[in-house]
Amino acid sequence: MIDRPRLLALIHAALGRSPIVVLSGPRQCGKTTLARQLLTPESLNYFDLEDPISLARLDEPITALGSLKGLVVIDEIQRRPELFPVLRVLVDREVSARFLLLGSASGELERQTSESLAGRIERIAISGFTLDEVGAGSRDRLWERGGFPRAFLADTDEDSAVWRSQFIQALLERDMSQWGVSVPALALRRLWTIIAHYHGQTWNASEAARTLDVSQPTARRYLDLLTDANVVRQLQPYHANVKKRQVKSPKVYVRDSGLLHRLLGIRTYKELLEHPKVGASWEGFIVEQIMVREPHEDAWFWATHQGAEMDLLLQRETGLFGVEIKRSDAPRITPSIRIALEDVGLQHVAVVYPGSRRYRLASHVEAVPAGDLAGGPGCLFG
């Protein structure tokens, strides 16, 4: 097992501040393993809503939960949305328990908790393993296999590829229906594959709809379902106050690089390096590492129809920061970087690349090795 001290510290801190903490993320990303480091599943305070015994214990939820003290864990909370009003009642009664809720369907989970538990909860979104957890020496393995623990830790590339294929099938055929999604699994699989080929590009809703032979609103709904399941990221465009025409459609990414590679038919690291999407795959991998661990209040990309672009913009307390992602041994400052510095008003730009040396490219622009993302939070901009 790989230790995840940063996430455990976040959970402890959140439980110290809030009566209810929601830990969300895709299935099989390690939420349950983290929770079981805080509370043994044999405890009466532990409820697994995929376990019939736990479900039976919650037939009278106020009675079952109201007398508990200390940490209470409820796993797969999205299976019982009727528990949210009960938790609100218990928290308002100032019971002595703290509730850690684990959920897989982030969009629906956020909507449900926002309606029932506003002002009473804190949310922590997690993914699979990250560079700071596995170490910079495992960067290429993490990129190839992705961060899901069973995929990353598999004995062979073949075992990892098989697990990822089964994950995709189970998510579409079983999990989605359990979450109340009535869309055919084949349609979602086709859209997910389309997204894989658009990975790192702006989304063309009309083209996707034509390919699927559905309306644009239907294609948008499918995209949102996969986003809610934590397997797709829609990165929204930033609109600077400039006269240039700016891109208004989101960029799409398959969040886990290992799942991306399965959808593209990539089975080994050698095949990855030879694939035409290798650059886009590297960009998405770095975007996820930054989004998960680099401090920020909001994030976008920026692009104009004249060709200027910035892969990632991070809003922090001290201003707006840019990230450009390159898969080259010696990155250089580009006209796009200079334009973004001036038009968007960036404080600093980090050019993340696969090399090992950190160096200055220009005023307010620095080349940053990807391995530096294995350090502590906040290391990207020094």
C-alpha positions as CSV (number, residue, x, y, z in Angstrom):
1,M,0.0,0.0,0.0
2,I,1.2,3.5,-0.9
3,D,0.9,6.0,2.0
4,R,-1.2,9.1,1.3
5,P,-0.3,11.5,4.2
6,R,-1.3,14.7,2.4
7,L,-4.9,13.4,1.9
8,L,-5.1,12.1,5.4
9,A,-4.0,15.4,6.8
10,L,-6.6,17.2,4.7
11,I,-9.3,14.9,6.0
12,H,-8.3,15.3,9.6
13,A,-8.2,19.1,9.2
14,A,-11.6,19.2,7.6
15,L,-13.2,17.0,10.3
16,G,-11.8,19.4,12.9
17,R,-13.6,22.3,11.2
18,S,-16.9,20.8,9.9
19,P,-19.4,18.3,11.3
20,I,-19.8,16.7,7.8
21,V,-17.0,16.0,5.3
22,V,-17.7,14.7,1.9
23,L,-14.8,12.7,0.2
24,S,-15.6,12.4,-3.5
25,G,-13.8,10.8,-6.3
26,P,-14.1,8.1,-9.0
27,R,-14.7,4.5,-7.9
28,Q,-11.7,2.5,-7.0
29,C,-9.5,5.6,-6.4
30,G,-8.7,4.8,-2.8
31,K,-11.5,6.6,-0.8
32,T,-12.4,3.5,1.2
33,T,-8.8,2.6,1.9
34,L,-8.3,6.1,3.3
35,A,-11.5,5.9,5.4
36,R,-10.4,2.6,6.9
37,Q,-7.2,4.1,8.1
38,L,-9.4,6.4,10.2
39,L,-12.0,3.9,11.3
40,T,-12.0,0.1,11.2
41,P,-14.9,-1.4,9.1
42,E,-15.8,-3.6,12.0
43,S,-16.8,-0.6,14.0
44,L,-20.5,0.1,14.6
45,N,-19.8,3.6,13.3
46,Y,-18.9,2.3,9.8
47,F,-21.6,1.9,7.2
48,D,-21.0,0.5,3.8
49,L,-24.1,1.1,1.7
50,E,-23.2,-1.8,-0.7
51,D,-23.4,-4.1,2.3
52,P,-27.0,-5.4,3.1
53,I,-26.2,-5.5,6.8
54,S,-25.3,-1.7,6.8
55,L,-28.5,-1.0,4.8
56,A,-30.6,-2.9,7.2
57,R,-29.1,-1.0,10.1
58,L,-30.2,2.3,8.5
59,D,-33.8,1.4,8.1
60,E,-34.4,3.8,11.0
61,P,-31.6,6.3,10.2
62,I,-32.2,8.8,13.0
63,T,-32.2,6.1,15.6
64,A,-29.2,4.3,14.1
65,L,-27.1,7.5,13.7
66,G,-28.3,9.7,16.5
67,S,-26.7,7.9,19.4
68,L,-23.3,7.5,17.8
69,K,-20.2,9.4,19.0
70,G,-16.9,10.2,17.4
71,L,-16.2,9.5,13.7
72,V,-19.0,8.0,11.6
73,V,-18.2,6.8,8.1
74,I,-20.9,6.3,5.4
75,D,-19.5,4.7,2.2
76,E,-21.2,5.0,-1.2
77,I,-23.5,7.7,0.2
78,Q,-24.9,8.5,-3.3
79,R,-26.9,5.2,-3.0
80,R,-29.1,6.7,-0.2
81,P,-29.7,10.4,-0.9
82,E,-32.6,10.3,1.6
83,L,-29.9,10.3,4.3
84,F,-28.9,13.9,3.6
85,P,-31.9,15.5,5.3
86,V,-31.4,13.1,8.3
87,L,-27.8,14.3,8.6
88,R,-28.9,17.9,8.6
89,V,-31.3,17.2,11.4
90,L,-28.6,15.4,13.5
91,V,-26.0,18.1,12.9
92,D,-28.5,20.9,13.8
93,R,-29.1,19.0,17.1
94,E,-25.4,19.3,17.7
95,V,-24.8,15.5,18.2
96,S,-21.2,14.6,19.2
97,A,-20.5,12.7,16.0
98,R,-18.5,13.8,13.0
99,F,-19.6,12.3,9.6
100,L,-17.2,11.3,6.8
101,L,-19.3,10.6,3.6
102,L,-17.7,8.8,0.7
103,G,-19.2,9.1,-2.7
104,S,-18.4,8.4,-6.4
105,A,-20.9,10.4,-8.5
106,S,-19.5,13.9,-7.8
107,G,-21.9,16.1,-9.7
108,E,-25.1,14.5,-8.3
109,L,-23.5,14.3,-4.9
110,E,-22.6,18.0,-4.9
111,R,-26.2,18.9,-6.0
112,Q,-27.7,16.8,-3.2
113,T,-25.4,18.1,-0.5
114,S,-25.8,21.7,-1.6
115,E,-29.6,21.4,-1.3
116,S,-29.7,19.6,2.0
117,L,-26.4,20.4,3.9
118,A,-25.5,23.9,2.9
119,G,-23.2,25.5,5.4
120,R,-22.7,22.3,7.3
121,I,-20.2,20.4,5.0
122,E,-16.7,20.6,3.6
123,R,-15.8,18.8,0.4
124,I,-12.5,17.1,-0.5
125,A,-12.1,15.8,-4.1
126,I,-9.5,13.1,-4.6
127,S,-8.2,11.1,-7.6
128,G,-5.9,8.1,-7.9
129,F,-2.2,8.2,-7.0
130,T,-0.3,11.4,-7.7
131,L,3.3,12.2,-8.3
132,D,3.9,13.4,-4.7
133,E,2.6,10.0,-3.5
134,V,4.5,7.6,-5.8
135,G,7.6,9.7,-6.2
136,A,9.3,11.3,-9.2
137,G,11.1,8.1,-10.1
138,S,7.7,6.5,-10.9
139,R,6.6,9.3,-13.2
140,D,6.5,7.3,-16.4
141,R,4.8,4.4,-14.9
142,L,2.1,6.7,-13.4
143,W,1.7,8.4,-16.8
144,E,1.4,5.1,-18.7
145,R,-0.9,3.2,-16.2
146,G,-2.8,6.0,-14.6
147,G,-3.4,6.6,-10.9
148,F,-6.0,4.0,-10.0
149,P,-4.2,1.9,-7.3
150,R,-4.9,-1.5,-8.9
151,A,-3.9,-0.3,-12.3
152,F,-0.7,1.4,-11.0
153,L,0.3,-1.5,-8.7
154,A,-0.4,-4.4,-11.1
155,D,2.4,-6.9,-11.6
156,T,2.5,-6.4,-15.4
157,D,1.4,-4.0,-18.1
158,E,-1.0,-6.6,-19.3
159,D,-2.6,-7.0,-15.9
160,S,-2.9,-3.2,-15.6
161,A,-4.5,-2.9,-19.1
162,V,-7.0,-5.7,-18.3
163,W,-8.0,-4.0,-15.0
164,R,-8.6,-0.7,-16.7
165,S,-10.7,-2.3,-19.4
166,Q,-12.9,-4.0,-16.8
167,F,-13.2,-0.7,-14.9
168,I,-14.5,1.1,-18.0
169,Q,-17.0,-1.7,-18.6
170,A,-18.2,-1.8,-15.0
171,L,-18.6,1.9,-14.7
172,L,-20.7,2.1,-17.8
173,E,-22.8,-1.1,-17.4
174,R,-23.2,-1.3,-13.6
175,D,-22.4,1.9,-11.8
176,M,-24.2,4.3,-14.1
177,S,-27.4,2.4,-13.8
178,Q,-27.1,2.2,-10.0
179,W,-26.8,6.1,-10.0
180,G,-30.1,6.3,-11.9
181,V,-28.6,7.0,-15.3
182,S,-30.8,5.6,-18.1
183,V,-28.4,6.1,-21.0
184,P,-27.3,3.0,-22.9
185,A,-23.8,1.9,-21.9
186,L,-22.8,1.6,-25.6
187,A,-23.7,5.2,-26.3
188,L,-21.6,6.4,-23.3
189,R,-18.7,4.2,-24.4
190,R,-18.8,5.7,-27.9
191,L,-18.9,9.2,-26.5
192,W,-16.0,8.4,-24.0
193,T,-13.9,7.2,-27.0
194,I,-14.7,10.4,-28.9
195,I,-13.6,12.4,-25.9
196,A,-10.3,10.4,-25.8
197,H,-9.6,11.5,-29.4
198,Y,-10.5,15.1,-28.5
199,H,-8.3,14.9,-25.4
200,G,-6.6,18.2,-24.8
201,Q,-8.7,20.0,-27.6
202,T,-11.7,22.3,-27.5
203,W,-14.9,20.4,-27.5
204,N,-16.9,20.4,-30.8
205,A,-20.4,19.5,-29.6
206,S,-22.0,19.5,-33.1
207,E,-19.4,17.1,-34.5
208,A,-19.8,14.8,-31.5
209,A,-23.6,14.8,-31.9
210,R,-23.3,13.9,-35.6
211,T,-21.0,11.1,-34.8
212,L,-23.4,9.7,-32.2
213,D,-26.5,10.5,-34.3
214,V,-28.0,12.4,-31.4
215,S,-29.0,16.0,-30.7
216,Q,-26.5,18.4,-29.3
217,P,-28.3,18.7,-26.0
218,T,-28.2,14.9,-25.7
219,A,-24.4,14.8,-26.5
220,R,-24.0,17.5,-23.8
221,R,-25.9,15.5,-21.3
222,Y,-23.7,12.4,-22.0
223,L,-20.6,14.6,-21.6
224,D,-21.9,15.9,-18.3
225,L,-22.6,12.4,-17.0
226,L,-19.0,11.3,-17.6
227,T,-17.9,14.5,-15.9
228,D,-20.1,13.8,-12.9
229,A,-18.6,10.3,-12.7
230,N,-15.1,12.0,-12.2
231,V,-13.6,10.4,-15.4
232,V,-13.8,13.4,-17.7
233,R,-12.7,17.0,-17.0
234,Q,-14.2,20.0,-18.8
235,L,-11.7,22.8,-18.5
236,Q,-13.6,26.1,-19.1
237,P,-12.1,29.0,-21.2
238,Y,-10.9,32.2,-19.5
239,H,-12.2,35.4,-21.1
240,A,-9.7,38.3,-20.8
241,N,-10.8,41.9,-21.4
242,V,-9.1,42.1,-24.8
243,K,-10.4,42.8,-28.3
244,K,-9.2,39.5,-29.8
245,R,-11.7,36.8,-30.5
246,Q,-11.3,34.2,-27.7
247,V,-12.2,30.5,-27.7
248,K,-15.5,29.9,-25.9
249,S,-15.8,26.1,-25.9
250,P,-14.3,24.0,-23.1
251,K,-11.3,21.7,-23.5
252,V,-12.0,18.1,-22.6
253,Y,-9.7,15.6,-21.0
254,V,-10.0,12.0,-19.9
255,R,-8.9,12.6,-16.3
256,D,-6.9,9.4,-15.7
257,S,-4.1,8.9,-18.3
258,G,-4.4,5.1,-17.9
259,L,-8.0,5.1,-18.9
260,L,-7.2,7.4,-21.8
261,H,-4.6,4.9,-23.0
262,R,-7.1,2.0,-22.9
263,L,-9.7,4.0,-24.8
264,L,-7.0,4.7,-27.4
265,G,-5.9,1.1,-27.5
266,I,-2.5,1.8,-26.0
267,R,-1.1,-1.1,-24.0
268,T,2.5,-0.4,-23.3
269,Y,4.9,2.5,-22.7
270,K,6.5,1.9,-26.0
271,E,3.2,2.1,-27.8
272,L,2.4,5.3,-25.9
273,L,5.6,7.0,-27.1
274,E,4.8,6.1,-30.7
275,H,1.2,7.1,-30.6
276,P,0.1,10.4,-32.3
277,K,-1.7,11.5,-29.1
278,V,1.4,11.2,-27.0
279,G,1.7,15.0,-26.6
280,A,-1.9,15.5,-25.7
281,S,-1.7,12.6,-23.2
282,W,1.3,14.2,-21.5
283,E,-0.5,17.5,-21.3
284,G,-3.6,15.9,-19.7
285,F,-1.4,14.0,-17.3
286,I,0.4,17.2,-16.1
287,V,-2.9,19.1,-16.0
288,E,-4.3,16.5,-13.6
289,Q,-1.2,16.5,-11.3
290,I,-1.4,20.3,-11.1
291,M,-5.2,20.5,-10.5
292,V,-5.1,17.9,-7.7
293,R,-2.2,19.3,-5.7
294,E,-1.3,22.8,-6.7
295,P,-3.1,25.5,-4.6
296,H,-5.6,27.5,-6.6
297,E,-9.1,29.0,-6.2
298,D,-10.2,28.5,-9.9
299,A,-8.7,27.2,-13.1
300,W,-9.2,27.8,-16.8
301,F,-7.4,27.6,-20.2
302,W,-7.0,30.6,-22.5
303,A,-6.9,30.7,-26.3
304,T,-7.7,33.2,-29.1
305,H,-8.8,32.5,-32.6
306,Q,-5.5,34.2,-33.7
307,G,-3.6,31.2,-32.2
308,A,-2.4,32.5,-28.8
309,E,-3.0,30.1,-26.0
310,M,-2.1,29.1,-22.5
311,D,-2.7,25.5,-21.4
312,L,-3.7,26.3,-17.8
313,L,-4.5,29.5,-15.8
314,L,-4.6,29.3,-12.0
315,Q,-6.3,31.9,-9.9
316,R,-4.5,32.3,-6.6
317,E,-4.8,34.9,-3.8
318,T,-1.8,36.8,-5.2
319,G,-3.0,36.9,-8.8
320,L,-3.3,34.9,-12.0
321,F,-0.6,32.4,-12.9
322,G,0.0,30.5,-16.2
323,V,1.1,27.0,-17.0
324,E,2.4,25.9,-20.4
325,I,3.1,22.2,-20.8
326,K,5.7,20.9,-23.2
327,R,7.1,17.5,-24.0
328,S,10.5,18.6,-25.2
329,D,14.0,18.4,-23.6
330,A,14.7,22.2,-24.0
331,P,11.5,24.3,-23.9
332,R,11.7,27.9,-25.2
333,I,9.6,30.9,-24.6
334,T,7.0,31.2,-27.3
335,P,5.0,34.1,-28.8
336,S,1.9,32.7,-27.1
337,I,3.6,33.0,-23.7
338,R,4.6,36.6,-24.3
339,I,1.0,37.5,-25.6
340,A,-0.6,35.8,-22.5
341,L,1.7,37.7,-20.1
342,E,0.6,41.0,-21.6
343,D,-3.0,40.4,-22.5
344,V,-4.1,38.3,-19.5
345,G,-1.8,40.0,-17.0
346,L,-0.1,36.9,-15.6
347,Q,2.1,37.1,-12.5
348,H,4.3,34.2,-13.6
349,V,4.4,31.4,-16.2
350,A,5.7,27.9,-15.5
351,V,6.7,25.9,-18.5
352,V,6.5,22.2,-17.3
353,Y,8.6,19.8,-19.2
354,P,10.1,16.3,-18.7
355,G,13.7,17.4,-18.0
356,S,15.5,17.6,-14.7
357,R,16.8,21.2,-14.5
358,R,14.8,24.3,-13.4
359,Y,15.9,27.5,-15.1
360,R,14.7,30.9,-16.1
361,L,13.5,31.5,-19.7
362,A,12.6,35.2,-19.4
363,S,11.3,37.7,-16.9
364,H,8.4,36.0,-15.0
365,V,8.9,32.8,-17.1
366,E,10.6,29.6,-15.8
367,A,11.1,26.1,-17.1
368,V,10.0,23.6,-14.4
369,P,10.8,19.9,-14.4
370,A,7.7,17.7,-14.1
371,G,9.4,15.9,-11.3
372,D,9.1,19.0,-9.2
373,L,5.4,18.2,-8.9
374,A,6.4,15.4,-6.6
375,G,7.4,18.0,-4.0
376,G,5.2,19.9,-1.6
377,P,2.2,21.9,-2.6
378,G,3.1,25.3,-4.0
379,C,6.4,24.3,-5.6
380,L,5.3,25.0,-9.2
381,F,5.9,28.8,-9.0
382,G,8.7,28.6,-6.5
